[in-house]
Amino acid sequence: MTKKKSNQGVEILAIGTELLLGNILNSNAKWLAEQLALIGLPHYRQSVIGDNVERLKEIILEISQRSQILITTGGLGPTPDDLTTETIAQLFQTKLVEHKTILEDIKKKLNGLNQLLESNLKQSLLPEGANILPNPLGTAPGMIWSPKDNFTIITFPGVPSEMKKMWEETVKPWLIKKQPSNKIFKSKTIKIAGIQESVLTEKIADLLKKKNPTVATYASLGEVKIRITAQAKTNQEANRIINPIEYELEKIFGTSIFGKDEETLASILIDLLRKRGETISLAESCTGGQIASAFTSIPGSSDVFLGGVVAYNNSIKQNILKVPLNLLEKHGAVSSAVAMAMARNTRQLFHSDWSIATSGIAGPSGGSKNKPVGLVEIFISGKTSEESIQENFGSYRGRDCIQKLSVVRALDRLRLFMLKQS
């Protein structure tokens, strides 16, 4: 007789018809998968299902027979189609129990309303025996519940900010604690800009074959992440396994490495500027304020980022940034000469030490033979040195990609330029 295998690994189940139809990007599953990898938990499957009770029961039952942990996102809100909790309770034939602490938390978050709606009241119901998974940012708590041996369900709301906070404060420590005491997993992420993933993987082909630590690459627009994951008995031992690989990567890629773990190009630049006691301003055309957004997403960025102008129309370039009309007429808005004038005049306008200007053709229309869609001019202006950068990202990438690549390239080239000045 064949012995039944014990349940293994973690599965992610995203719940919501809007996800199934593609109306909303399933960013939660991507984020959770990265977090599971960071703590070394095996993750084998992801699924998306609509707001349908019978289909939801069917897939959860399947998962309970093959996986040790199920993480769900979505379906915990107050609306009638938020059915995750009650569906799970029905599937495992367990009654729902009201939790007074959840009700009090909901009242507090709804500004102390004495009368709660029926839709809010249902959020206080969890299967009997389930542990509350607190939600510091919203009214919908999750749960951690083991309805059967060797199977645990962890439920999150669909709001990404709420899910991430609940993961960091409760679920991540809980999962780490549950792992066997004789091993831990530790990861280090190296972030690289300006090198294609195919070129990068050729340079580290031997490292990618390693078993402990494992080395894997993950590409995104303009960047590649290299994740080193070690299995060990202690943090110190894990560090001893990771450090030689990290050192080897630093030798291979040098200044192409812009950061590690949670660092971003914007956060690295802010640190560089802060250490130098310098400031920066922006003149953005094709990037439409996305560089400014990258800076202002970092707490404390006001120490170094003074502000910027989104000069999308030529009249703004001319009247606000004082770009001479003859430059615009002779060279066109997408030119090194105009980008230079934008950057220089912005630096003077804001009295900053540095400025970046971007002007380009993001498409899908508006290009020409000499200036095709995807052509972007970037100009970096400093008090004592300047740099002009021209990029052709290609029309095939699409508007959104061209804008995002422009942001990455502008920030990275300023980083490299500043490192040369050090």
N, C-alpha and C positions, 0 to 999 in steps of 0.2 A: 504494500500500500504506500502511495506517495505521501510523504509528510508535507503538510501545508506550511508554506513559508510564513514567517511572522511578518507583520506589517513593517514597512520601511519608509523612510523619507517624509518629505513635506510636500503637500500640494497646495496650490493657490486657486481659489475659485472666486472670480469676479462676478457679481450679481447685478443685473440691471438691463432692461430692454434697450435703454439708450446706448449702452456699451455694445450690445449685440448688433444693433443697427449701425454702429459706427458714428453715432452722433457725438459721442464723447470718447476721447482717447483713453485707452486703458493704461494710464501712467502708474496707477497703484501697483499693478502686478509687476511692472518693470522695477519699481523702487523696492518692493518686498523681495524680489529675486536677488537684487544686489545685496540687500541686508542679510539674507540667509547665507549667501556666499561668504560674506565678511565674518560670520560666526561659525562657518564650516558645517552648516547643516545641509545634507543632501536634498536636492530639490529636483524632482523628475518631471512634473507635469503642471500645466496651467490650463484652466478652462474658463469660458465665459458663458453665462446662461441668462436668459431673460427672466422677467418677473412672473414665473409660472410655477404654482405650488407642486404639481405632480412631477414636472421635469426636474425641479429642484430636489425633491425627495429622491428621485431616481439616481441623480448624479452623486448626491451625498452618500447614499447607500453604497454605490460602487466604490467611492473613494475610501469609505470606512473599511472596505475589505482588502485594500491594497496599500494603504498609507498609514503612517503613524500619527501624523498631524495634518489637519486641514485648516488653512487660513482663508477666511472669507472676507470680502470687502463689499459693502453695499447692502441695501435692504433693511437698515436699522432705523430709518427715519419715521416721522409721524404719519406719513401719507398711507392711504389704503393699499398701495402696491408694495409697501415695505413689509415683506412677509418672512424675512430670513429666520428670525428667532422662533416665531410660532410654528413655522414649517419644520425646523429642526426638532422642536419639542414633540410635534405630532409623529415624526418619523421614528423617534425612539420611545414613543408611547410614554411620555413624561409630562406631567401637568406643569403649567406655568404658575409661578409664585411671584406675588407683588413685593417689591423691595422699597421700604419707606425711605431709605437713604437716597435712592435714585430719585424719588418724587421730590424730596427736599432740594436736591441738587438742581432739578429741572426748574422748580419754583424760583430758586435763587437766580438762575440764569435767565429766567423770563421776567426779571425785575420784580420778583415777589408777588406775582399774581396769585390771588387766593383761589381763583376758579381756573383749574386746568381743563383744557379740552380733552375729550375722549381720546383723540389721536395722540396727545402727549402722555396720557396715562398708560397707554400700551407699551411705551418705552421703558416703563418700570418693571415689566414682566420678563422674567427669565426662567428657564427650566429649573425644576427643583434640583438642588445640588450643584448648580453652576456657580462659579465665582464671578463676581462683578469685575469687568475690565473698565476702570474709570476713564471718562472722557473729559479732560480738563478744559477743552476748548468748545465743546458742543453739548447738546442735550441727549444725544443718543449714546448710551454706554455700550460696550461690547461685553463679551463673556469668554471665560476659559472653562471648558466643560469636557469631562471624559465620560461620554454616555455608555461606553463599553471598554473592556480591557484593551490596552495597547492602542487606543484611539482617542485623540483630543481634538476638539474643535475650538478655534480661536476666531472670534468675529470682530470685525472692524467696521465702522461706518465708511461710506464712500468718499467723504470729504478728505482730500489728501492731507491737509494740514492737521486735521484731527487724528487721522490714522498714524501719521508720523510721530506726533506727540505721544500717543498711546503706546506705540512700539518702543520708543526710547525710554519712557518712564516705567512701563510695566512688563511688556511682552519680551523684549530683548533680555532683560535680567532673568526673567522666568525661564526662557529657553536655555540660556547659558547654564543656569543652575541645574537644569534637568539633564544636561549632557554627562556622560560617564566621567567620573572624577579622575580617571587615569589618562585623560587626553583633553587637550584644548586645541582650538584652531585660531590662528591669528593671521590677519592679512595686512598687507601694505600696498597701497596703490601709488604708482608712479605715473604722472601725467605729462604728456609730450605734445607739443604743437609743431606744425610745419613739416611733418613727415607722414607720408601715406602709410596706412596699415600694412600693405603688401611689402613695401620697402623695409619697414620696421621689423616685420616678422622674419624676413630673410636674414637680418642682422643678428637675430636672437634665436635662430632655429634650434640650436643645441639646448638653450635654456627652456624652450617650450616642451622639451621631452622629459624634463625632470619630474619625479614622483613626489618628493618631499624636500623642498617646497614645490608646489605646482606653480607654473607661470602661465598666465593667460592674457590675451589682448582683447580689448573692447574699443571699437571705433565709434566716434560721433563726429559731427561736423567740425572739421578743422583740428580735431584732437584725437589722440589715442591714449587709452589707459592701459597700463600693464599692472596686473594684480598678482602679487606674490602671496601665496597662502601656505603657511607651515602648520604641520600637526606635531604637537609636542606635549610633554607632561606639565610644563610650566611656561609662564610668559618669558622668562629669561632664556629658556632653551629655544623657544620659538624665535626670539630675537636673534639668537646665535645662528639659526638656520636661515633667516631672512637676510641678515646684514650682508653676507658675501654676495648675494644675488643683487641686492640694491646697489652695492659698490660697483659691481660689474656693469650694471645698467648705466650708472653715472659715468663710467669710463667710456662706454660706447656712445652715449647720446649727449653728454656734456650739457651745454646751455639750452639744448632743445627741451630738456626737462624743465618745465616751468613751475611745477608744484607737486605736492604729495597729499594723499588722502582727501580731506575735504577742502583743500585750497583750490581757488579758482584764479584765472588770469587777473580778474579785477582785484581780488583780495591780495594777490602778490604785488600788484602795482601799487595799491594803497600802502602796503607795508614799506615798499621801496621809497615811495614819496615821503612817507612819514619819517623814515630814518634819515632822509636827506634834508628834511625840513622844507620840502618844496610843494608846490600846488599845481593843479591842472585845470584847464577849461576845455570845452568842446565846441566844434562847429560841425553839425551833422546834416547831411542832405539825404543821401540814399539810405542811410541806416536809421533815419527817423527817430532818433532819441534812444536807440537800443544800447549804445555805449554808455550813455548817462544812466540808463536803467541798470546796467551791469554794475556800475559803481555804486549807485544808491541802494542796491540790494544788500550791500555790506554795511553792518553797523559801524558807526564811527567814520564813515567815508567823508563826512563834512569837514574833517580835519584837513583834507587835502583836495577834495573836489569842490571847486567854487561854483560851477554851473556851466550852462551851455546854451547854444542857440540851435534850434532845428530850422535851418535855412533851406526849406524845400523849394520854394519858389525863387526865381532869379531876383525878383524885386526885394526879397528879404536879404539875399546875398549883397545886393547893391546898396540898399538903404540902411540896413542894420549893421552888416559886417563891412560896409564900405569897400566892397570889391568894385574896382573901376569898371564902368560900362564898356570901355574899349577892350578890356581883357575878356569879358563875357562874350562880346561880339566877335572878337578875333579868334579866341581859342575854344569857346563853348564852356558851359558849366562843368562838364566832365573833362577836366584837363589839369595837368600839374600846376600850371600858372594860376588857375582860379583856386585850386585847393591850397596852394601856398598862400595866396592872399587871404583866404578864409582863416587859415590857421594863425598867420601872423597878426591879423587884425583882431582875432578873438583873444589871443594872448594879451594884447594891449588893452582890449576892452575890459577884461576881467583882472588885469594886473597879475596874471599867473606866471609861474615859471615855465610851464609846458602847455602846449595845446595840441589837439589832434583835429584834423579836418577830414571829412569823407565826402566824396561826390562820385556818383556812379549811375549806371543804367541797370536797374534791378529787373526791368521787364514786366510782363512778357513782351511788350512792344516798346518802340522808341529807339531801337538801335539802328545803326547804319553799318556800311562796310568798314569804315575807318574806326567807328566806335560801336562795336557790337554789344548786344545785351550781355551782361556779365562783366563788363569793363568797369573797374573801380579805381579811383585815384585817392590815395591816402597821403596826407602830409603831416609830418611831425615837426613842430616848431619849438625850439628851446631857446634860452637866452643867448647861448654861445654856439649852438649847433642845430642843424636841421637835416631832415631826411625826406625824400620824396619816394613813394612806393606806388607802382602801378601793378594791378592784378587783373587778369582775365579769368574769372571763375567759370565761364562757359554758360551759354544760354540754356543748355539742357537741364541745369540744376533747378531752375525755377526761382521765383522772386524771393520767397522766404529763405531758401538756402543761401542765395547770394547775399542777402542782408546779414544773416548770421555769420557766414564766412568772413564778411567784411569786418564785423565786430571782433571776431577772434584774431584775424590778421592784424588789425590796427592795434589791439592791446598787446599782442605778442611782439610786434615790431618795436613798439615803444619800450617794452620790457628789455628786449635785447639791446636797443639803442642806449638805454640808461645803464645797463651793465657795462657796456663799452666805455661809458663816461666815468665809471667808478675807479 
